[in-house]
Amino acid sequence: MEAVDLIKKVRQIEIKTRGLSNHIFAGEYHSAFKGRGMTFSEVREYQYGDDVRNIDWNVTARFNRPYIKVFEEEREMTVMLLIDISGSREFGTRVRTKRDMITEIAATLAFSTIQNNDKVGVIFFSDKIEKFIPPQKGRKHVLHIIRELINIESESGRTDIGKTLEYFSNVQKKRSTAFLISDFIDEKDYSDAITIASRKHDLIGLQVYDNMEMEIPNVGLLKLHDSETGEEIWIDSSDKRLRMNVRNKWGEAQCKLEQLLAKNGVDHVSISTSEDYVKSLMKLFRLRS
């Protein structure tokens, strides 16, 4: 993208997403994520009503009566955006592409983060780590992130969520809130990586998809292009059985994804490219409040 066009595009996204962050998300963001970053403070004797999960078993064994760990909220939180830039993000059939949706969602979250004086960093990934932007504060930093969101192109069309989460857990030693923004189209098994990352961090899944991935319309012959593999095929969309198979395959994949995330306590929301992502994010934030 030409420099002038890039500046114009960055400015357009800043105006839209910063406005949303200032007027809609600021309060919801704070209430949804306050107290998520906790640091150990002290131990004290167990009192009725305390969370048994906070019992310090070593101290309890030493004094032969229950003690619990006391935590206090960290003043500063780190937010990481794990952004899928594989080939499938270019897909979109109605209002916008998945790439456009992901860009706006990520920009909105970034502005919400700095509004609360927190740090935000980014990991762009495909089936490898394409770029890592360390967490920082400030508008200048967020504008740098937006420029990368608009301009970055993946060197590979495929996706590897497991490798990304492993890299994230290694590079981000301190507990953070992490948004995994992807269509979750990945043939590899990343269940172990989800489990490990969600134990160490507050992991949140934001799935961006297009309705045509879920259900093919009956419009006769269609040429489909797989942007991850480059493969092209012709299909007869008037074939009722084919349309049903696509719908069933999508449903099975969604069920498996939702079960995996729920099992590991990962809050998540699925957002279609034809939907208003603001409503979906607000709903997610309120559920966490």
C-alpha positions as CSV (number, residue, x, y, z in Angstrom):
1,M,0.0,0.0,0.0
2,E,1.3,3.5,-0.9
3,A,2.4,5.6,2.0
4,V,-0.4,8.3,1.5
5,D,-3.1,5.6,1.2
6,L,-1.7,3.9,4.3
7,I,-1.8,7.1,6.4
8,K,-5.3,7.7,5.3
9,K,-6.4,4.2,6.1
10,V,-4.7,4.3,9.6
11,R,-6.5,7.6,10.3
12,Q,-9.9,6.2,9.3
13,I,-9.4,3.2,11.5
14,E,-8.2,5.3,14.4
15,I,-11.2,7.6,14.2
16,K,-13.6,4.7,14.2
17,T,-12.0,2.4,16.7
18,R,-10.7,5.0,19.1
19,G,-14.2,6.5,19.3
20,L,-15.7,3.1,20.1
21,S,-13.1,2.6,22.8
22,N,-13.6,6.0,24.4
23,H,-17.4,6.0,24.4
24,I,-18.4,2.4,24.7
25,F,-15.7,0.0,25.8
26,A,-13.7,1.9,28.4
27,G,-15.9,1.1,31.3
28,E,-16.8,-2.4,30.1
29,Y,-13.1,-3.2,29.5
30,H,-12.1,-2.1,33.0
31,S,-14.8,-4.0,34.8
32,A,-14.2,-7.1,32.6
33,F,-10.5,-7.3,33.2
34,K,-9.9,-5.7,36.6
35,G,-8.4,-8.1,39.0
36,R,-7.4,-10.5,36.3
37,G,-3.8,-9.6,36.7
38,M,-3.0,-10.6,40.3
39,T,0.2,-10.8,42.2
40,F,1.0,-12.7,45.5
41,S,1.0,-10.5,48.6
42,E,1.0,-12.6,51.8
43,V,-0.4,-15.7,53.5
44,R,-3.0,-15.6,56.4
45,E,-5.1,-18.1,58.3
46,Y,-8.1,-19.5,56.4
47,Q,-11.4,-17.8,57.2
48,Y,-14.9,-19.1,56.5
49,G,-15.9,-18.2,53.0
50,D,-12.3,-18.0,51.6
51,D,-11.7,-19.7,48.2
52,V,-10.2,-23.1,49.0
53,R,-8.3,-22.9,45.7
54,N,-6.0,-20.3,47.3
55,I,-4.9,-22.6,50.2
56,D,-1.2,-22.7,50.6
57,W,-0.6,-26.4,51.3
58,N,3.1,-26.0,52.2
59,V,2.3,-23.4,55.0
60,T,-0.8,-25.4,56.0
61,A,1.3,-28.5,56.5
62,R,3.9,-26.6,58.5
63,F,1.5,-25.1,61.0
64,N,-1.1,-27.9,60.9
65,R,-4.0,-25.5,60.2
66,P,-5.2,-24.0,56.9
67,Y,-3.5,-20.9,55.5
68,I,-4.4,-19.2,52.2
69,K,-2.5,-17.1,49.7
70,V,-3.6,-13.4,49.5
71,F,-3.4,-11.7,46.2
72,E,-3.7,-8.1,45.2
73,E,-4.6,-6.5,41.9
74,E,-1.7,-5.4,39.8
75,R,-1.7,-1.7,39.0
76,E,-0.7,-2.4,35.4
77,M,-2.0,-5.1,33.1
78,T,-0.4,-6.4,29.9
79,V,-2.7,-7.3,27.0
80,M,-1.4,-9.4,24.1
81,L,-3.2,-9.7,20.8
82,L,-2.5,-13.0,19.0
83,I,-3.5,-12.2,15.4
84,D,-4.0,-14.8,12.7
85,I,-2.7,-13.5,9.3
86,S,-2.9,-16.7,7.4
87,G,-4.4,-16.9,3.9
88,S,-7.9,-17.6,5.0
89,R,-8.3,-14.1,6.6
90,E,-8.7,-12.7,3.0
91,F,-12.1,-14.5,2.7
92,G,-15.3,-12.5,2.8
93,T,-18.5,-12.6,0.8
94,R,-20.8,-9.8,2.1
95,V,-20.0,-6.7,4.2
96,R,-16.3,-7.1,4.7
97,T,-13.4,-9.6,4.7
98,K,-12.2,-11.4,7.8
99,R,-9.1,-9.3,7.5
100,D,-11.0,-6.1,7.7
101,M,-13.0,-7.4,10.7
102,I,-9.9,-8.6,12.5
103,T,-8.1,-5.2,11.9
104,E,-11.0,-3.2,13.5
105,I,-11.4,-5.6,16.4
106,A,-7.7,-5.6,17.2
107,A,-7.5,-1.8,16.9
108,T,-10.5,-1.3,19.2
109,L,-9.0,-3.6,21.8
110,A,-5.6,-1.8,21.5
111,F,-7.1,1.6,22.1
112,S,-9.2,0.2,25.0
113,T,-6.0,-1.1,26.6
114,I,-4.1,2.2,26.5
115,Q,-7.2,4.1,27.7
116,N,-6.8,2.1,30.9
117,N,-3.1,2.8,31.0
118,D,-2.2,-0.8,30.3
119,K,0.4,-2.2,27.9
120,V,-0.5,-3.9,24.6
121,G,1.6,-6.1,22.4
122,V,1.0,-8.2,19.3
123,I,2.0,-11.5,17.8
124,F,1.2,-11.9,14.1
125,F,1.1,-15.6,13.1
126,S,0.4,-18.0,10.3
127,D,2.0,-21.4,10.6
128,K,5.0,-19.6,12.0
129,I,5.5,-16.4,14.0
130,E,5.5,-13.6,11.4
131,K,6.1,-10.7,13.7
132,F,6.3,-9.9,17.5
133,I,5.6,-6.4,18.8
134,P,6.6,-6.2,22.5
135,P,4.0,-4.6,24.9
136,Q,4.1,-0.9,25.3
137,K,1.8,2.0,26.2
138,G,0.7,5.0,24.3
139,R,-1.1,6.2,21.2
140,K,2.1,6.2,19.0
141,H,2.5,2.5,19.8
142,V,-1.1,1.7,18.9
143,L,-0.8,3.6,15.6
144,H,2.3,1.4,14.9
145,I,0.2,-1.7,15.6
146,I,-2.6,-0.4,13.2
147,R,-0.1,0.2,10.4
148,E,1.2,-3.3,10.8
149,L,-2.4,-4.7,10.9
150,I,-3.2,-3.0,7.6
151,N,0.1,-3.7,5.8
152,I,1.4,-7.0,7.0
153,E,1.3,-9.9,4.6
154,S,1.9,-13.5,5.7
155,E,4.9,-15.4,4.3
156,S,2.8,-18.6,4.6
157,G,-0.9,-19.2,3.9
158,R,-1.3,-21.9,6.5
159,T,-2.1,-21.8,10.3
160,D,-0.5,-23.2,13.4
161,I,-2.3,-22.1,16.6
162,G,-0.4,-24.6,18.8
163,K,3.1,-23.2,17.7
164,T,1.8,-19.7,18.3
165,L,0.5,-20.4,21.8
166,E,3.8,-22.1,22.7
167,Y,5.8,-19.1,21.5
168,F,3.5,-16.8,23.4
169,S,3.9,-18.7,26.7
170,N,7.7,-18.7,26.3
171,V,8.0,-15.0,25.3
172,Q,5.5,-13.6,27.8
173,K,6.7,-14.8,31.2
174,K,4.4,-12.5,33.2
175,R,0.7,-13.4,33.4
176,S,-1.3,-11.4,30.9
177,T,-4.7,-11.1,29.2
178,A,-4.4,-12.5,25.7
179,F,-6.9,-12.3,22.9
180,L,-6.5,-15.1,20.3
181,I,-8.1,-13.5,17.2
182,S,-8.5,-16.1,14.4
183,D,-10.9,-18.1,12.3
184,F,-9.5,-21.2,14.0
185,I,-9.1,-23.0,10.7
186,D,-6.2,-25.3,11.7
187,E,-6.0,-29.0,10.8
188,K,-3.4,-29.6,13.6
189,D,-4.3,-30.5,17.2
190,Y,-3.7,-27.5,19.4
191,S,-5.6,-28.7,22.5
192,D,-2.5,-29.1,24.7
193,A,-1.2,-25.7,23.8
194,I,-4.6,-24.2,24.7
195,T,-4.5,-26.0,28.1
196,I,-1.0,-24.8,28.9
197,A,-1.5,-21.2,27.8
198,S,-4.9,-20.8,29.6
199,R,-3.3,-22.0,32.9
200,K,-0.6,-19.4,32.7
201,H,-2.6,-16.5,31.2
202,D,-6.1,-15.2,30.9
203,L,-6.8,-16.4,27.4
204,I,-9.8,-15.2,25.4
205,G,-10.8,-16.6,22.0
206,L,-12.3,-14.3,19.3
207,Q,-13.4,-16.3,16.3
208,V,-14.0,-14.3,13.1
209,Y,-15.8,-16.3,10.3
210,D,-17.8,-15.7,7.2
211,N,-21.3,-17.1,6.8
212,M,-20.4,-18.9,3.5
213,E,-17.9,-21.0,5.5
214,M,-20.9,-22.2,7.5
215,E,-23.5,-22.7,4.7
216,I,-23.1,-22.6,0.9
217,P,-25.9,-20.9,-0.9
218,N,-27.8,-22.7,-3.7
219,V,-26.5,-20.7,-6.7
220,G,-25.4,-23.5,-9.1
221,L,-21.7,-24.0,-10.2
222,L,-19.2,-22.3,-7.9
223,K,-15.4,-22.0,-8.2
224,L,-13.8,-22.2,-4.7
225,H,-10.3,-21.1,-3.9
226,D,-8.6,-22.4,-0.7
227,S,-6.4,-19.4,0.3
228,E,-4.4,-21.5,2.7
229,T,-3.4,-24.2,0.2
230,G,-4.0,-22.4,-3.1
231,E,-6.2,-25.2,-4.3
232,E,-9.1,-24.4,-6.6
233,I,-12.1,-26.6,-7.2
234,W,-15.5,-26.4,-8.9
235,I,-18.6,-27.4,-6.9
236,D,-22.3,-27.7,-7.8
237,S,-24.0,-25.8,-5.0
238,S,-27.4,-27.0,-6.1
239,D,-26.4,-30.4,-4.7
240,K,-28.5,-30.6,-1.4
241,R,-26.3,-33.3,0.0
242,L,-23.1,-31.3,-0.6
243,R,-24.6,-28.3,1.2
244,M,-25.7,-30.5,4.1
245,N,-22.2,-31.9,4.4
246,V,-20.7,-28.5,4.5
247,R,-23.2,-27.4,7.2
248,N,-22.5,-30.6,9.3
249,K,-18.8,-30.3,9.0
250,W,-18.9,-26.7,10.2
251,G,-21.2,-27.7,13.1
252,E,-18.9,-30.5,14.2
253,A,-15.8,-28.2,14.1
254,Q,-17.6,-25.5,16.1
255,C,-18.8,-28.0,18.7
256,K,-15.3,-29.4,19.1
257,L,-13.8,-25.8,19.4
258,E,-16.4,-24.7,21.9
259,Q,-15.9,-27.8,24.0
260,L,-12.1,-27.3,24.0
261,L,-12.3,-23.7,25.1
262,A,-15.0,-24.3,27.7
263,K,-13.0,-27.2,29.1
264,N,-10.0,-24.9,29.7
265,G,-12.1,-22.0,31.0
266,V,-11.4,-19.8,27.9
267,D,-14.1,-17.2,27.4
268,H,-14.9,-16.8,23.7
269,V,-17.2,-15.3,21.1
270,S,-17.8,-16.1,17.4
271,I,-18.3,-13.1,15.2
272,S,-19.5,-13.2,11.5
273,T,-18.2,-10.7,9.0
274,S,-21.8,-9.7,8.4
275,E,-22.4,-8.9,12.1
276,D,-21.8,-5.9,14.3
277,Y,-18.7,-6.8,16.3
278,V,-19.4,-4.1,18.8
279,K,-22.4,-6.0,20.2
280,S,-20.5,-9.2,20.4
281,L,-17.6,-7.7,22.3
282,M,-19.9,-5.8,24.6
283,K,-21.7,-9.1,25.4
284,L,-18.3,-10.8,26.1
285,F,-17.1,-8.0,28.3
286,R,-20.4,-8.0,30.3
287,L,-20.3,-11.8,30.9
288,R,-16.8,-11.3,32.4
289,S,-17.8,-8.4,34.7
